[in-house]
Amino acid sequence: NAGVTQTPKFRILKIGQSMTLQCAQDMNHNYMYWYRQDPGMGLKLIYYSVGAGITDKGEVPNGYNVSRSTTEDFPLRLELAAPSQTSVYFCASRPIAGELFFGEGSRLTVL
Amino acid sequence: DAKTTQPPSMDCAEGRAANLPCNHSTISGNEYVYWYRQIHSQGPQYIIHGLKNNETNEMASLIITEDRKSSTLILPHATLRDTAVYYCIVMNQGAQKLVFGQGTRLTINP
């Protein structure tokens, strides 16, 4: 049982480039989340989804887009990368009544 | 969902009990208290949760006050590997939007 899998683990982007962070879970969880964590800071919610086809903004959605075409996958798209998006990104999932399961994170640097 | 307040940092000696407090004075009747921890830069890990009764598992104990306005996570015999940031959040079971506070940075000293 793989749990929550994030790819890539590390990535360096140039300013203005775009990329997609992948997140997949194999636990058939309805809810999925994307958080970012800046150095020394707590987790900030970017976007979340309560099921396929349903997404909603979190605390810091600007500069990001998501989609949820299947229960398993919840990719996070960065358009026009900026240095302020340098961070560690965590994907998480949970069943409707249960705890969060986190991936190991994707470390992104924008230069 | 109710907001939580935690001290930004705490220290504890190895082998002693670590008691991490969390205030959630606006908690509503159907909201649970959940605790997670994040070791270094790894993904956060679930520890324990409870509604009103005290709970214990292999990792920790959770003590919730009778009025449910605060709780304490207890690591009974802290080890160096318990050094981490500990997050307390309150939510009902069907909660959709889950927001974390800053947590408590616990340092276990040898």
Backbone of each chain as ProteinMPNN parsed JSONL, in Angstrom:
{"seq_chain_A": "NAGVTQTPKFRILKIGQSMTLQCAQDMNHNYMYWYRQDPGMGLKLIYYSVGAGITDKGEVPNGYNVSRSTTEDFPLRLELAAPSQTSVYFCASRPIAGELFFGEGSRLTVL", "coords_chain_A": {"N_chain_A": [[0.849, -1.195, 0.0], [0.871, 2.018, -1.126], [0.04, 4.54, -0.235], [0.104, 8.029, -0.102], [1.496, 9.456, -2.877], [3.938, 11.575, -4.105], [5.245, 13.371, -6.859], [7.516, 15.471, -8.721], [10.204, 14.802, -6.326], [12.086, 16.752, -5.983], [12.679, 19.911, -7.579], [13.887, 22.353, -9.776], [13.052, 25.462, -10.978], [12.945, 27.985, -13.509], [12.225, 31.485, -13.338], [9.021, 32.283, -14.476], [8.589, 29.899, -15.785], [6.488, 26.963, -16.149], [4.929, 24.274, -14.352], [3.843, 21.002, -13.256], [2.932, 19.562, -10.234], [2.657, 16.315, -9.178], [0.226, 14.251, -7.558], [-0.833, 11.316, -6.07], [-3.1, 8.996, -4.675], [-3.798, 5.83, -3.181], [-5.822, 4.933, -1.591], [-8.465, 5.26, -1.89], [-9.589, 7.64, -0.972], [-11.858, 10.311, -0.382], [-11.315, 13.044, 0.089], [-8.861, 15.417, -0.792], [-5.801, 17.322, -0.536], [-3.714, 20.205, -0.988], [-0.852, 21.592, 0.405], [1.448, 24.208, 1.217], [4.709, 24.828, 2.513], [6.715, 27.13, 3.827], [10.159, 27.897, 4.652], [10.744, 27.246, 8.065], [8.151, 27.8, 8.756], [4.578, 27.253, 9.216], [2.04, 25.021, 7.844], [0.346, 25.937, 4.914], [-2.785, 26.062, 3.394], [-3.46, 25.414, 0.045], [-5.174, 24.504, -2.127], [-8.111, 22.421, -2.136], [-9.966, 19.331, -2.436], [-13.061, 17.657, -2.56], [-13.939, 15.521, -3.883], [-14.023, 13.754, -7.043], [-13.996, 16.016, -9.702], [-14.62, 18.201, -8.138], [-13.352, 21.054, -6.719], [-11.78, 23.452, -4.52], [-10.792, 26.699, -3.288], [-8.089, 27.324, -1.01], [-6.24, 28.844, 1.597], [-4.143, 30.194, 0.306], [-4.353, 30.459, -2.716], [-3.502, 31.832, -5.013], [-1.745, 31.919, -8.079], [-1.699, 29.271, -8.559], [-3.212, 26.244, -9.872], [-5.622, 23.62, -9.856], [-6.862, 20.308, -10.538], [-9.27, 17.661, -10.529], [-9.798, 14.932, -11.797], [-10.043, 12.255, -11.352], [-10.622, 9.992, -8.59], [-8.205, 9.214, -7.531], [-6.109, 10.976, -8.265], [-4.609, 14.229, -7.925], [-3.454, 16.744, -9.228], [-1.245, 19.591, -8.996], [-0.891, 22.662, -10.475], [1.528, 24.975, -11.422], [1.622, 28.095, -12.761], [3.595, 30.322, -14.594], [5.987, 30.576, -12.841], [7.212, 32.021, -9.798], [9.721, 33.531, -7.642], [8.604, 33.653, -5.083], [7.186, 31.366, -4.871], [8.866, 29.401, -4.16], [9.215, 26.69, -2.128], [8.197, 23.994, 0.076], [6.047, 21.526, -0.957], [3.193, 19.848, 0.088], [1.088, 17.112, -0.363], [-2.018, 15.745, 0.65], [-4.382, 13.308, 1.824], [-7.633, 12.171, 2.87], [-10.143, 10.05, 4.338], [-13.729, 10.586, 4.456], [-14.478, 10.691, 7.181], [-11.996, 10.805, 9.055], [-8.402, 10.659, 9.645], [-5.757, 12.768, 8.277], [-3.565, 11.768, 5.661], [-0.317, 12.201, 4.687], [1.831, 12.985, 1.904], [5.38, 12.697, 1.083], [6.375, 15.086, 0.308], [7.256, 17.742, -2.004], [9.975, 19.435, -3.069], [10.428, 22.614, -4.155], [12.259, 24.938, -6.023], [12.502, 28.204, -7.179], [14.231, 30.077, -9.426]], "CA_chain_A": [[0.0, 0.0, 0.0], [1.797, 3.126, -1.261], [-0.42, 5.725, 0.475], [0.097, 9.242, -0.911], [2.747, 9.539, -3.613], [4.164, 12.865, -4.753], [6.369, 13.505, -7.771], [8.841, 14.999, -8.326], [10.622, 15.137, -4.967], [12.853, 17.998, -6.067], [12.622, 20.522, -8.891], [14.324, 23.742, -9.883], [12.398, 26.139, -12.094], [13.307, 29.376, -13.771], [11.103, 32.415, -13.262], [8.169, 32.296, -15.652], [8.29, 28.55, -16.27], [5.32, 26.307, -15.557], [5.111, 22.85, -14.083], [2.773, 20.334, -12.518], [3.281, 18.625, -9.178], [1.708, 15.204, -9.209], [-0.14, 13.612, -6.299], [-1.725, 10.173, -6.258], [-3.352, 8.182, -3.476], [-4.391, 4.532, -3.524], [-6.642, 4.545, -0.447], [-9.854, 5.576, -2.247], [-10.046, 8.741, -0.139], [-12.62, 11.337, -1.086], [-10.769, 14.38, 0.242], [-7.422, 15.606, -1.06], [-5.36, 18.667, -0.177], [-2.361, 20.679, -1.257], [-0.327, 22.584, 1.319], [2.82, 24.636, 1.033], [5.382, 25.137, 3.759], [7.923, 27.922, 3.659], [11.141, 27.556, 5.694], [10.472, 27.653, 9.432], [6.761, 28.205, 8.913], [3.591, 26.178, 9.258], [1.423, 24.586, 6.588], [-0.69, 26.808, 4.363], [-3.637, 25.332, 2.467], [-3.525, 26.043, -1.27], [-6.43, 24.048, -2.706], [-8.559, 21.122, -1.674], [-10.999, 18.704, -3.258], [-13.86, 16.712, -1.783], [-14.284, 14.407, -4.749], [-13.717, 13.979, -8.455], [-14.723, 17.106, -10.322], [-14.927, 19.264, -7.173], [-12.181, 21.651, -6.08], [-12.061, 24.738, -3.888], [-9.611, 27.435, -2.872], [-7.701, 27.36, 0.377], [-5.775, 30.128, 2.112], [-3.165, 30.85, -0.565], [-4.505, 29.821, -4.027], [-3.036, 32.623, -6.154], [-0.587, 31.392, -8.776], [-1.832, 27.807, -8.661], [-4.452, 25.661, -10.344], [-5.744, 22.188, -9.608], [-7.949, 19.582, -11.173], [-9.517, 16.361, -9.881], [-10.576, 14.166, -12.773], [-10.259, 10.929, -10.788], [-10.488, 9.947, -7.136], [-6.832, 8.938, -7.129], [-5.104, 11.972, -8.648], [-4.905, 15.625, -7.609], [-2.258, 17.501, -9.621], [-1.162, 21.029, -8.705], [-0.211, 23.316, -11.587], [2.085, 26.309, -11.206], [1.767, 28.853, -13.99], [4.451, 31.505, -14.465], [6.622, 30.438, -11.535], [7.844, 33.196, -9.199], [10.552, 33.156, -6.481], [7.763, 33.512, -3.888], [6.627, 30.012, -4.846], [9.868, 28.5, -3.605], [8.598, 26.148, -0.934], [7.96, 22.555, 0.059], [4.625, 21.292, -1.2], [2.704, 18.574, 0.608], [-0.237, 16.639, -0.73], [-2.592, 14.904, 1.688], [-5.718, 12.797, 1.559], [-8.292, 11.593, 4.03], [-11.519, 9.624, 4.124], [-14.685, 11.597, 4.914], [-14.372, 10.776, 8.641], [-10.732, 10.188, 9.424], [-7.251, 11.538, 9.707], [-5.015, 13.076, 7.074], [-2.352, 11.037, 5.293], [0.499, 13.111, 3.902], [2.962, 12.526, 1.127], [6.678, 13.074, 1.613], [6.674, 16.46, -0.077], [7.981, 18.099, -3.23], [10.732, 20.662, -2.771], [10.504, 23.418, -5.38], [13.042, 26.172, -5.972], [12.322, 29.039, -8.366], [15.371, 30.995, -9.516]], "C_chain_A": [[0.881, 1.24, 0.0], [1.342, 4.343, -0.482], [-0.529, 6.912, -0.467], [1.474, 9.397, -1.551], [2.846, 10.871, -4.343], [5.384, 12.78, -5.674], [6.339, 14.876, -8.432], [9.136, 15.336, -6.872], [11.379, 16.464, -4.935], [12.71, 18.552, -7.478], [13.119, 21.948, -8.773], [13.695, 24.328, -11.133], [13.002, 27.519, -12.291], [12.053, 30.234, -13.663], [10.325, 32.395, -14.573], [7.848, 30.926, -16.229], [7.039, 28.02, -15.58], [5.65, 24.848, -15.293], [3.913, 22.318, -13.318], [3.384, 19.408, -11.479], [2.205, 17.549, -9.149], [1.464, 14.658, -7.806], [-1.123, 12.496, -6.605], [-1.886, 9.436, -4.939], [-4.106, 6.923, -3.873], [-5.283, 4.018, -2.409], [-8.13, 4.843, -0.681], [-10.434, 6.679, -1.35], [-10.785, 9.773, -0.967], [-11.906, 12.679, -1.074], [-9.277, 14.387, -0.049], [-7.064, 17.075, -0.905], [-3.954, 18.932, -0.709], [-2.021, 21.779, -0.256], [1.066, 23.007, 0.841], [3.405, 25.003, 2.388], [6.681, 25.871, 3.457], [8.874, 27.63, 4.82], [10.78, 28.111, 7.062], [9.028, 28.017, 9.72], [5.846, 26.988, 8.954], [3.043, 25.866, 7.879], [0.329, 25.563, 6.174], [-1.463, 26.041, 3.299], [-3.757, 26.096, 1.152], [-4.886, 25.764, -1.924], [-6.814, 22.731, -2.046], [-9.69, 20.623, -2.567], [-11.748, 17.68, -2.424], [-14.352, 15.543, -2.638], [-13.967, 14.753, -6.193], [-14.615, 15.068, -9.025], [-15.019, 18.287, -9.423], [-13.636, 19.764, -6.537], [-12.567, 22.996, -5.484], [-10.773, 25.357, -3.393], [-9.381, 27.312, -1.373], [-7.279, 28.761, 0.782], [-4.912, 30.915, 1.115], [-3.24, 30.293, -1.989], [-3.865, 30.565, -5.196], [-1.751, 32.054, -6.747], [-0.629, 29.893, -8.999], [-3.182, 27.429, -9.274], [-4.446, 24.173, -10.034], [-6.867, 21.623, -10.461], [-8.104, 18.261, -10.446], [-10.427, 15.565, -10.814], [-10.858, 12.749, -12.289], [-10.164, 11.005, -9.268], [-9.027, 9.885, -6.714], [-5.883, 10.122, -7.279], [-5.556, 13.404, -8.378], [-3.671, 16.463, -7.956], [-2.381, 18.99, -9.311], [-0.315, 21.687, -9.787], [0.267, 24.697, -11.152], [2.263, 26.974, -12.57], [2.66, 30.05, -13.716], [5.117, 31.548, -13.089], [7.331, 31.719, -11.102], [8.685, 32.745, -8.002], [9.732, 32.942, -5.206], [7.118, 32.123, -3.792], [7.669, 28.957, -4.466], [9.381, 28.004, -2.254], [8.647, 24.626, -0.999], [6.463, 22.347, -0.027], [4.249, 19.888, -0.715], [1.295, 18.317, 0.1], [-0.725, 15.726, 0.386], [-3.958, 14.408, 1.246], [-6.314, 12.273, 2.856], [-9.652, 11.05, 3.621], [-12.45, 10.672, 4.716], [-14.619, 11.77, 6.43], [-13.09, 10.082, 9.074], [-9.585, 11.172, 9.335], [-6.608, 11.745, 8.344], [-3.818, 12.141, 6.917], [-1.566, 11.934, 4.344], [1.503, 12.358, 3.038], [4.258, 13.051, 1.715], [7.124, 14.471, 1.177], [7.429, 16.582, -1.386], [8.654, 19.432, -2.978], [10.971, 21.412, -4.069], [11.306, 24.678, -5.123], [12.838, 26.922, -7.277], [13.423, 30.099, -8.375], [15.196, 31.992, -10.652]], "O_chain_A": [[1.568, 1.51, 0.985], [2.192, 5.14, -0.086], [-1.175, 6.823, -1.511], [2.488, 9.461, -0.858], [1.952, 11.245, -5.103], [6.41, 12.2, -5.321], [5.257, 15.407, -8.685], [8.383, 16.085, -6.25], [11.306, 17.203, -3.953], [12.628, 17.8, -8.45], [12.819, 22.656, -7.812], [13.795, 23.754, -12.218], [13.504, 28.135, -11.351], [10.943, 29.747, -13.878], [10.911, 32.482, -15.652], [6.95, 30.792, -17.059], [6.593, 28.557, -14.566], [6.531, 24.267, -15.926], [3.087, 23.073, -12.807], [4.238, 18.579, -11.792], [1.01, 17.838, -9.102], [2.372, 14.61, -6.976], [-2.116, 12.697, -7.306], [-0.929, 9.273, -4.182], [-4.94, 6.94, -4.778], [-5.486, 2.81, -2.283], [-8.948, 4.693, 0.226], [-11.617, 6.656, -1.012], [-10.403, 10.077, -2.097], [-11.88, 13.382, -2.085], [-8.533, 13.503, 0.377], [-7.896, 17.959, -1.111], [-3.134, 18.026, -0.858], [-2.763, 22.746, -0.081], [1.759, 22.257, 0.154], [2.689, 25.432, 3.293], [7.621, 25.301, 2.902], [8.433, 27.16, 5.869], [10.536, 29.309, 7.205], [8.713, 28.493, 10.81], [6.279, 25.853, 8.755], [3.525, 26.386, 6.872], [-0.505, 25.961, 6.986], [-0.867, 25.438, 2.407], [-4.111, 27.275, 1.139], [-5.641, 26.687, -2.23], [-5.979, 22.025, -1.481], [-10.284, 21.377, -3.338], [-11.14, 16.922, -1.668], [-15.093, 14.683, -2.162], [-13.68, 15.904, -6.521], [-15.833, 15.043, -8.852], [-15.602, 19.275, -9.87], [-12.913, 19.0, -5.896], [-13.556, 23.606, -5.891], [-9.794, 24.665, -3.114], [-10.318, 27.212, -0.58], [-7.886, 29.746, 0.364], [-4.949, 32.145, 1.086], [-2.264, 29.695, -2.443], [-3.7, 29.985, -6.269], [-0.8, 31.746, -6.029], [0.3, 29.315, -9.564], [-4.152, 28.184, -9.205], [-3.389, 23.548, -9.959], [-7.692, 22.348, -11.018], [-7.161, 17.791, -9.81], [-11.647, 15.529, -10.646], [-11.8, 12.109, -12.756], [-9.671, 11.995, -8.728], [-8.648, 10.428, -5.677], [-4.944, 10.258, -6.494], [-6.721, 13.751, -8.573], [-2.922, 16.851, -7.06], [-3.468, 19.566, -9.356], [0.841, 21.316, -9.992], [-0.494, 25.484, -10.589], [2.98, 26.459, -13.428], [2.491, 30.725, -12.701], [4.847, 32.437, -12.281], [7.958, 32.407, -11.908], [8.407, 31.704, -7.408], [10.114, 32.147, -4.348], [6.572, 31.757, -2.751], [7.375, 27.762, -4.455], [9.159, 28.797, -1.338], [9.079, 24.046, -1.995], [5.701, 22.929, 0.745], [4.89, 18.894, -1.057], [0.432, 19.194, 0.132], [0.068, 15.012, 1.0], [-4.608, 15.018, 0.396], [-5.598, 11.973, 3.812], [-10.25, 11.536, 2.661], [-11.985, 11.569, 5.419], [-14.698, 12.898, 6.917], [-13.104, 8.9, 9.419], [-9.761, 12.343, 8.999], [-6.87, 11.009, 7.392], [-3.155, 11.776, 7.888], [-2.088, 12.373, 3.319], [1.96, 11.266, 3.377], [4.249, 13.764, 2.718], [8.148, 14.97, 1.643], [8.134, 15.67, -1.817], [7.993, 20.434, -2.707], [11.635, 20.908, -4.975], [11.077, 25.394, -4.148], [12.982, 26.349, -8.357], [13.532, 30.91, -7.454], [16.063, 32.838, -10.87]]}, "seq_chain_B": "DAKTTQPPSMDCAEGRAANLPCNHSTISGNEYVYWYRQIHSQGPQYIIHGLKNNETNEMASLIITEDRKSSTLILPHATLRDTAVYYCIVMNQGAQKLVFGQGTRLTINP", "coords_chain_B": {"N_chain_B": [[-14.463, 25.867, 11.328], [-13.044, 25.493, 14.627], [-10.557, 27.665, 16.025], [-7.16, 27.132, 17.01], [-4.745, 27.51, 19.666], [-1.348, 27.357, 20.316], [1.7, 26.994, 22.207], [4.684, 28.448, 20.836], [7.132, 27.103, 21.096], [8.767, 24.441, 22.923], [10.705, 22.77, 25.432], [12.059, 19.626, 26.486], [13.348, 17.147, 28.663], [15.113, 14.223, 27.715], [13.549, 11.09, 28.201], [11.766, 12.031, 30.042], [8.3, 12.995, 30.608], [6.622, 14.596, 27.979], [4.543, 17.313, 27.771], [2.219, 18.734, 25.834], [0.392, 21.603, 25.336], [-2.844, 22.732, 24.139], [-5.046, 25.219, 23.22], [-8.459, 25.573, 22.581], [-10.83, 27.261, 22.635], [-13.19, 27.914, 21.318], [-14.346, 25.637, 20.407], [-16.772, 23.469, 18.984], [-19.63, 21.32, 19.667], [-19.531, 19.007, 18.032], [-16.977, 18.785, 17.142], [-13.798, 17.311, 16.765], [-10.624, 16.853, 18.402], [-7.558, 16.816, 16.913], [-4.234, 15.593, 16.624], [-1.113, 16.082, 15.09], [2.244, 15.407, 13.971], [5.351, 16.723, 12.753], [8.279, 15.693, 11.668], [11.362, 17.052, 11.241], [11.703, 17.834, 7.906], [9.827, 16.168, 6.907], [6.702, 14.708, 5.701], [3.788, 15.582, 7.561], [2.557, 13.579, 10.296], [-0.065, 11.623, 11.505], [-1.089, 11.494, 14.929], [-2.985, 11.137, 17.139], [-6.458, 11.326, 18.094], [-9.443, 12.807, 19.552], [-12.726, 13.152, 21.058], [-14.25, 13.814, 23.478], [-13.569, 12.178, 25.588], [-10.629, 10.976, 27.292], [-7.855, 9.737, 25.461], [-5.706, 7.074, 24.439], [-2.923, 5.77, 22.723], [-0.398, 3.797, 21.042], [1.477, 5.707, 20.6], [0.964, 8.1, 22.041], [-0.814, 9.976, 24.626], [-3.96, 11.587, 24.974], [-5.382, 14.21, 26.608], [-8.369, 15.698, 27.332], [-9.975, 18.56, 28.486], [-12.808, 18.866, 30.721], [-14.641, 20.837, 29.914], [-13.923, 20.975, 27.328], [-12.393, 22.982, 26.221], [-9.697, 23.04, 26.091], [-6.756, 21.016, 25.546], [-4.312, 18.417, 26.133], [-1.465, 16.974, 24.807], [0.316, 14.104, 25.532], [3.49, 12.796, 25.612], [4.756, 10.045, 26.886], [7.375, 9.063, 27.611], [9.701, 10.736, 26.515], [11.784, 10.667, 23.63], [14.817, 11.346, 21.751], [14.026, 11.193, 19.15], [11.507, 12.205, 19.159], [11.646, 14.869, 18.782], [10.217, 17.473, 17.08], [7.745, 19.301, 15.14], [4.629, 19.919, 16.502], [1.26, 19.729, 15.772], [-1.948, 20.896, 16.563], [-5.267, 20.491, 15.724], [-8.73, 21.296, 15.327], [-11.729, 19.79, 14.28], [-14.799, 18.895, 12.655], [-16.03, 15.618, 11.79], [-16.738, 15.511, 9.134], [-15.488, 17.639, 8.024], [-14.257, 19.805, 5.5], [-12.45, 21.86, 4.524], [-9.3, 22.139, 5.744], [-7.284, 23.717, 7.942], [-4.089, 24.528, 9.192], [-2.443, 25.614, 12.194], [0.459, 27.321, 13.565], [1.72, 25.499, 15.166], [3.645, 23.689, 17.734], [7.022, 23.744, 18.368], [8.778, 21.176, 19.485], [11.548, 20.345, 21.379], [13.616, 17.775, 22.271], [15.88, 17.232, 24.728], [19.1, 15.774, 25.359]], "CA_chain_B": [[-13.764, 25.076, 12.323], [-12.51, 26.288, 15.709], [-9.149, 28.017, 15.934], [-6.363, 26.615, 18.127], [-3.581, 28.284, 20.095], [-0.308, 26.515, 20.895], [2.958, 27.717, 22.419], [5.539, 28.254, 19.664], [8.224, 26.159, 21.324], [8.906, 23.836, 24.233], [11.826, 21.859, 25.605], [11.813, 18.544, 27.417], [14.503, 16.268, 28.803], [14.926, 12.847, 27.255], [13.088, 10.178, 29.232], [10.668, 12.631, 30.8], [7.046, 13.157, 29.862], [6.428, 15.873, 27.299], [3.134, 17.699, 27.818], [2.018, 19.819, 24.885], [-0.963, 22.13, 25.489], [-3.542, 23.339, 23.008], [-6.297, 25.881, 23.574], [-9.476, 25.611, 21.514], [-11.96, 27.73, 23.44], [-14.411, 28.054, 20.512], [-14.686, 24.323, 19.864], [-18.194, 23.152, 19.045], [-19.901, 20.004, 20.22], [-19.24, 17.887, 17.143], [-15.609, 18.897, 16.65], [-12.78, 16.489, 17.371], [-9.276, 17.394, 18.518], [-6.578, 15.968, 16.229], [-2.827, 15.962, 16.76], [-0.162, 15.597, 14.097], [3.583, 15.918, 14.172], [6.168, 16.803, 11.556], [9.682, 15.517, 12.006], [12.225, 17.76, 10.288], [10.981, 18.295, 6.723], [8.996, 15.082, 6.378], [5.27, 14.952, 5.729], [3.19, 15.407, 8.887], [2.091, 12.232, 10.637], [-1.152, 11.576, 12.488], [-0.742, 10.899, 16.22], [-4.104, 10.723, 17.958], [-7.556, 12.272, 18.115], [-10.468, 12.508, 20.546], [-13.898, 14.033, 21.088], [-14.397, 14.321, 24.843], [-12.88, 11.292, 26.516], [-9.18, 10.841, 27.131], [-7.491, 8.677, 24.541], [-4.313, 6.622, 24.489], [-2.493, 4.758, 21.765], [0.999, 3.413, 21.227], [2.343, 6.869, 20.436], [0.742, 9.211, 22.959], [-2.099, 10.104, 25.297], [-4.629, 12.866, 24.77], [-6.246, 14.582, 27.725], [-9.263, 16.804, 26.963], [-10.651, 19.058, 29.68], [-14.233, 18.563, 30.747], [-15.354, 21.826, 29.106], [-13.373, 20.773, 25.973], [-11.784, 24.194, 25.689], [-8.262, 22.841, 25.93], [-6.318, 19.628, 25.592], [-2.878, 18.215, 26.294], [-0.881, 15.765, 24.242], [1.369, 13.626, 26.412], [4.429, 11.768, 25.174], [5.103, 9.631, 28.249], [8.82, 8.915, 27.821], [10.179, 11.355, 25.282], [13.103, 10.32, 23.11], [15.34, 12.357, 20.824], [13.279, 11.098, 17.895], [10.249, 12.939, 19.289], [11.868, 16.265, 18.402], [9.368, 17.692, 15.91], [6.693, 20.306, 15.301], [3.374, 19.257, 16.827], [0.108, 20.536, 15.382], [-3.256, 20.569, 17.114], [-6.354, 21.094, 14.964], [-10.05, 20.804, 15.691], [-12.563, 19.696, 13.1], [-15.814, 17.849, 12.693], [-15.605, 14.481, 10.988], [-16.966, 15.763, 7.718], [-14.874, 18.912, 7.648], [-13.638, 19.781, 4.186], [-11.302, 22.772, 4.495], [-8.497, 21.897, 6.943], [-6.237, 24.721, 8.06], [-3.179, 24.299, 10.307], [-1.775, 26.747, 12.823], [1.918, 27.279, 13.51], [2.209, 24.351, 15.909], [4.658, 23.815, 18.782], [8.297, 23.08, 18.062], [9.249, 20.473, 20.676], [12.929, 19.887, 21.332], [13.967, 16.844, 23.333], [17.302, 17.409, 25.026], [19.718, 14.592, 26.0]], "C_chain_B": [[-13.121, 25.989, 13.361], [-11.021, 26.534, 15.5], [-8.434, 27.461, 17.163], [-5.205, 27.539, 18.413], [-2.608, 27.341, 20.781], [0.931, 27.362, 21.174], [3.894, 27.453, 21.246], [6.646, 27.237, 19.88], [8.203, 25.647, 22.756], [10.148, 22.959, 24.236], [11.453, 20.802, 26.631], [13.066, 17.684, 27.476], [14.149, 14.858, 28.34], [14.535, 11.95, 28.429], [11.967, 10.722, 30.092], [9.418, 12.691, 29.938], [6.997, 14.553, 29.239], [4.932, 16.159, 27.261], [2.919, 18.922, 26.94], [0.578, 20.321, 24.979], [-1.528, 22.696, 24.19], [-4.838, 23.95, 23.524], [-7.22, 25.934, 22.375], [-10.792, 26.026, 22.146], [-13.255, 27.854, 22.654], [-14.857, 26.732, 19.908], [-16.181, 24.07, 19.996], [-18.39, 21.675, 19.363], [-19.526, 18.825, 19.346], [-17.813, 17.924, 16.591], [-14.644, 18.041, 17.473], [-11.478, 17.28, 17.484], [-8.315, 16.376, 17.897], [-5.172, 16.505, 16.485], [-2.016, 15.286, 15.667], [1.224, 16.067, 14.492], [4.365, 15.838, 12.863], [7.629, 16.784, 11.997], [10.534, 16.093, 10.888], [11.381, 18.203, 9.096], [10.134, 17.193, 6.102], [7.542, 15.5, 6.333], [4.727, 14.753, 7.129], [2.576, 14.024, 9.058], [1.01, 12.337, 11.699], [-0.674, 10.921, 13.779], [-1.972, 10.312, 16.894], [-5.238, 11.724, 17.787], [-8.585, 11.853, 19.163], [-11.595, 13.522, 20.479], [-14.077, 14.642, 22.477], [-13.682, 13.457, 25.865], [-11.387, 11.299, 26.274], [-8.89, 9.628, 26.261], [-6.016, 8.329, 24.694], [-4.069, 5.646, 23.363], [-1.004, 4.508, 21.972], [1.942, 4.605, 21.136], [2.2, 7.88, 21.568], [-0.586, 9.053, 23.688], [-2.64, 11.502, 25.043], [-5.585, 13.092, 25.921], [-7.05, 15.805, 27.301], [-9.985, 17.252, 28.215], [-12.154, 18.827, 29.576], [-15.045, 19.554, 29.908], [-14.895, 21.812, 27.65], [-12.701, 22.005, 25.396], [-10.268, 24.087, 25.576], [-7.938, 21.353, 26.014], [-4.799, 19.59, 25.754], [-2.472, 16.904, 25.653], [0.283, 15.358, 25.129], [2.183, 12.543, 25.714], [5.079, 11.251, 26.442], [6.596, 9.515, 28.539], [9.517, 9.432, 26.554], [11.585, 10.874, 24.919], [13.548, 11.407, 22.135], [14.553, 12.354, 19.519], [11.919, 11.778, 17.962], [10.421, 14.429, 19.019], [11.166, 16.523, 17.068], [8.496, 18.913, 16.16], [5.376, 19.565, 15.464], [2.215, 20.215, 16.545], [-1.167, 19.991, 16.024], [-4.304, 21.232, 16.221], [-7.671, 20.514, 15.458], [-10.921, 20.815, 14.441], [-13.685, 18.688, 13.343], [-15.444, 16.79, 11.674], [-15.806, 14.704, 9.499], [-16.327, 17.035, 7.212], [-14.133, 18.786, 6.33], [-12.357, 20.611, 4.164], [-10.532, 22.618, 5.798], [-7.301, 22.834, 6.954], [-5.408, 24.427, 9.309], [-2.683, 25.627, 10.88], [-0.265, 26.57, 12.728], [2.502, 26.1, 14.265], [3.201, 24.715, 17.003], [5.901, 23.058, 18.361], [8.838, 22.496, 19.363], [10.674, 19.991, 20.457], [13.19, 18.994, 22.533], [15.477, 16.92, 23.528], [17.881, 16.186, 25.744], [20.106, 14.874, 27.442]], "O_chain_B": [[-12.704, 27.105, 13.048], [-10.32, 25.73, 14.887], [-9.033, 27.334, 18.232], [-4.733, 28.26, 17.534], [-2.977, 26.616, 21.705], [1.189, 28.336, 20.466], [3.902, 26.345, 20.709], [7.059, 26.571, 18.931], [7.703, 26.303, 23.67], [10.587, 22.47, 23.195], [10.642, 21.042, 27.526], [13.761, 17.51, 26.475], [13.037, 14.374, 28.549], [15.114, 12.038, 29.512], [11.292, 9.968, 30.792], [9.456, 12.473, 28.727], [7.293, 15.552, 29.894], [4.149, 15.342, 26.777], [3.381, 20.017, 27.263], [-0.358, 19.56, 24.734], [-0.794, 23.081, 23.28], [-5.631, 23.28, 24.185], [-6.802, 26.301, 21.277], [-11.747, 25.251, 22.19], [-14.327, 27.896, 23.256], [-15.669, 26.72, 18.983], [-16.786, 24.42, 21.01], [-17.446, 20.886, 19.333], [-19.232, 17.747, 19.861], [-17.484, 17.173, 15.674], [-14.672, 18.049, 18.704], [-11.26, 18.249, 16.756], [-8.27, 15.218, 18.313], [-4.956, 17.715, 16.553], [-2.195, 14.107, 15.359], [1.366, 17.017, 15.262], [4.086, 15.011, 11.994], [8.133, 17.726, 12.609], [10.437, 15.673, 9.734], [10.396, 18.914, 9.299], [9.767, 17.263, 4.929], [7.183, 16.545, 6.876], [5.164, 13.839, 7.827], [2.138, 13.392, 8.097], [1.162, 13.065, 12.68], [0.05, 9.926, 13.748], [-2.004, 9.117, 17.191], [-4.999, 12.859, 17.374], [-8.605, 10.705, 19.607], [-11.443, 14.608, 19.919], [-14.055, 15.864, 22.625], [-13.237, 13.955, 26.898], [-10.932, 11.596, 25.169], [-9.596, 8.62, 26.322], [-5.192, 9.177, 25.034], [-4.908, 4.792, 23.079], [-0.422, 4.955, 22.961], [3.095, 4.512, 21.558], [3.192, 8.456, 22.013], [-1.368, 8.141, 23.416], [-1.887, 12.467, 24.914], [-6.477, 12.285, 26.181], [-6.476, 16.836, 26.949], [-10.548, 16.428, 28.936], [-12.696, 18.62, 28.49], [-16.021, 19.169, 29.265], [-15.425, 22.559, 26.828], [-12.463, 22.065, 24.19], [-9.629, 24.976, 25.012], [-8.739, 20.548, 26.489], [-4.104, 20.584, 25.544], [-3.059, 15.856, 25.922], [1.143, 16.181, 25.442], [1.651, 11.52, 25.283], [5.893, 11.961, 27.033], [7.026, 9.852, 29.643], [9.867, 8.666, 25.656], [12.448, 10.702, 25.78], [12.763, 12.271, 21.747], [14.428, 13.386, 18.861], [11.245, 11.916, 16.941], [9.442, 15.175, 19.027], [11.469, 15.885, 16.06], [8.505, 19.486, 17.249], [5.045, 18.689, 14.666], [2.196, 21.352, 17.016], [-1.42, 18.786, 16.023], [-4.224, 22.438, 15.988], [-7.723, 19.384, 15.944], [-10.853, 21.746, 13.638], [-13.539, 17.753, 14.131], [-14.629, 17.04, 10.786], [-15.087, 14.12, 8.688], [-16.596, 17.465, 6.091], [-13.463, 17.785, 6.074], [-11.292, 20.099, 3.818], [-11.064, 22.938, 6.861], [-6.422, 22.757, 6.094], [-5.961, 24.114, 10.364], [-2.526, 26.617, 10.166], [0.233, 25.78, 11.925], [3.654, 25.731, 14.037], [3.555, 25.881, 17.181], [5.838, 21.873, 18.035], [9.299, 23.23, 20.237], [10.969, 19.314, 19.472], [13.008, 19.41, 23.677], [16.248, 16.696, 22.594], [17.239, 15.624, 26.631], [20.634, 13.994, 28.122]]}, "name": "protein", "num_of_chains": 2, "seq": "NAGVTQTPKFRILKIGQSMTLQCAQDMNHNYMYWYRQDPGMGLKLIYYSVGAGITDKGEVPNGYNVSRSTTEDFPLRLELAAPSQTSVYFCASRPIAGELFFGEGSRLTVLDAKTTQPPSMDCAEGRAANLPCNHSTISGNEYVYWYRQIHSQGPQYIIHGLKNNETNEMASLIITEDRKSSTLILPHATLRDTAVYYCIVMNQGAQKLVFGQGTRLTINP"}
